[in-house]
């Protein structure tokens, strides 16, 4: 059985990433999904605390065999030269527990350009730095928020296991529970 941590919008914040990776290990997760914006803060964001993309690279590459990642709007081709896991796809389809997850960052596939989904599919995205879990029609929309620069609420991440999501803050306090 897979236990998956889902994070988004690291934006080069080593301090926050280090905290999240320690929780990844504490929760005995065996897969890490990164929803883009891995190394850089982008022109519209302030530098996050602990900004250090080089240390983020070193830390993430230690987990390269456990990472599934998509490209965010702040990610560049050159990032793939230093990251040892694929991260240049705009979206991925991932099947687990008889569910299909449409994994994307959210800057290309969003409410203005929504992907074709089927009944029961999970649209998993980042980009907006706002936590979301809602059922819309026959599918689910899920956003863990940002681990570094949240626009609403606390820095956070999700853990998924057996049709169940739990959203945590970086102090490892459960904030919300969702069952599909």
N, C-alpha and C positions, 0 to 999 in steps of 0.2 A: 504494500500500500504506500502510495506517495504522500508525502507531507511537503507542501510547496509554500515557500515564502514569495510574496509578490511585492516588489518595490518599484518606485518610479521617481524620476526627477532628482537624481543624486546631485547633479550640477557641480561635481568636483569636491563636494564636502567630505573630506576624509574623516573628520571627527564623527559625523552622523553615520557614515558608511561603516566605520569601525564598530560603532555601537550596534548597528543593525546586524552585522556579521556575527557579533558575539551572541545576539539573540537567535540568529539562524542556527547556531551551534547548540545553544541552550535548549531550543525547542526540538532539536534532532530532525531538522528539515533535511530533505535529500534532493531538493531542486530549488533553484532561485530563478524567478522570472523577473527580468528588468525591463520596464516599459519605456526605455529611452531617456535621453538627456543625462548621459552618464558622466562625462568628464568636465564639461564647460558650463558656465553660468549663463551665457548668452547676453546680448546687448540690453535686454529689458530688465534683467535681474541684477540686484546687488550681489556682491560676492558673499557667498554663504560663510558662516563661521567655519574655521578649519579648512578653508579652501586649499586643496593640494592635489591636483589631478594626478601627479606622478605617484603619490602614495596610493591613490585609488586604483591605479593601474596594477601596481604590485599586489595589493590585497585581492582585487577581483581575479587576477590571473591564477591565484592559488586555488580558486574554485571553478576554473574554466570548464571542467567536465560536468559540473552541476548547473551551469547557467544556460538559460534560454533568454535571448535578448532581441529587441527590435530597435530600430533607429529612431531617435527623436529629432526634432527640428534644430537642436543645438549640437547634434552629433555630426562629425565630418568624416570623409573618407580616410583621412590620416589617422583617425582613432583606431581603425581596424589594423593599422600597422603595429600598434602597441598592445592592443587587447587580443588575447589568445583564444577568444570564443567569437563565433559569428554574431554580428550586431548591425548589419547593414540592411536587413529586410524591413520594408515598410509595414508588413504584417506577417503573422504566422497563424496557421490553424493548428490547434493542439487538442488532442482527444484524450480525455481521462474520465473515468467513472461514467462512461456512456454519455458524456457531455462534450460538445465542441466549444472550445474557447477561441474566439477571434481576438488575437493579441496584437495590439497596435499602440502607437504613442498617443494618437488623438489629433495630431495637427493635419493629417491628410484625410483620415476617416473619422468623421464626427457627425453632429446633427445636420450639418449642411451637405455632407457627402457620406451618408450612412452606408455601411457595407451590407450586402445581402445576407441576412441571417435566417435560420430555420427555427422552428419551434423548439424551445428549450436551450438554444445557444446562449453563450455568455460572451458579451462584448466587454473585453478587458482593456482598459486604456489609462493613460496618464495625462500629461500635458497641461491640464487646467489647475493642478495643485489643490484640488478640492475633493474630499472624499464623497463617493457616490455608491450607493447600492440601491437599485430600484428595478422593479419588474415593469417592463414596458411592452404591452401586448404579449407576445409569446416568448420573449427573450429577456435576459437580464443585462443591465448596464452596471459595471463595477469599476470603480476608480479608487486606488488606495490612498491618494493624495501624494504629497512630496515628502521624502525623508529629510529634505534640507530647507525648502522654501515654501511652506504651505501658505495658501492665500486665505483659507478658512480653517479654523480649528487647529489641532495640534499636528506636529510631524507624525507621520504614521506609515504603517505597512499592514499587509494582510497575510494571514496564513490560511491556506486552503487544505482541507482534508475531508474526503468522503462526503461530498455535497455540502460542506459546511465552511463558511468563511468567518474568521474572527479578525476584526481590525484592532490593532494595538497601537499605543503611542511608543515613543522610544524609551520610556521608563518601564516597558513591558506590562503596562496596565491595559487589559482588554477594554475597548471602547464600545464596540458593537458586535453582535452575532447575527449572522445571516445564514439561512438554510435554503438550498435550492431543491 
